[in-house]
Amino acid sequence: MFGKGAPLLRLFGFEIRFDLTWLILVSLIVWTLSADYFPDVC
């Protein structure tokens, strides 16, 4: 899981990889914002 991702594409000689850790991190950030920040703003 950590450091081992599925290659997505090569861009200017750099390999872009998808790692499950990023998906978990983004999910936690969105969940936190939707529970705390967004209800207060709207």
N, C-alpha and C positions, 0 to 999 in steps of 0.2 A: 504494500500500500504506500508507504512513505518512500519517495524517490523512484518508484517504479510506476510509470504511467504508460498509457497507450499513446503512441505517436499519432498526432493529428495531421501535421503538415510541416514542410520545410519552408522557411521564409528567410531569404538572403543568407542562406547557408546555416541558419540556426534551426534546430528541430523544436517544434512546438509540441508539447505533450499534455495530455489530459490526465490528471491525477484525482483520485476519489477524495483526497483530502480537501481540495479546493471546493468541491461540491458540498461537502459537509460544512466547511467554513462559511460559504456564501449562504447556505440554508440557515445556519444559526444567526447570521447577521440580519437576514430578512425577517426571520421569526422575531428577533428582539425588537427590530424597528416596528414591525406590525403590531406588536403587543404593547409597546410603550410610547413610541414617538408619533406614529401616524394617527392614532385616535385623538391625541391632543391637538394636532394640527388641523384636522378636518372638522 
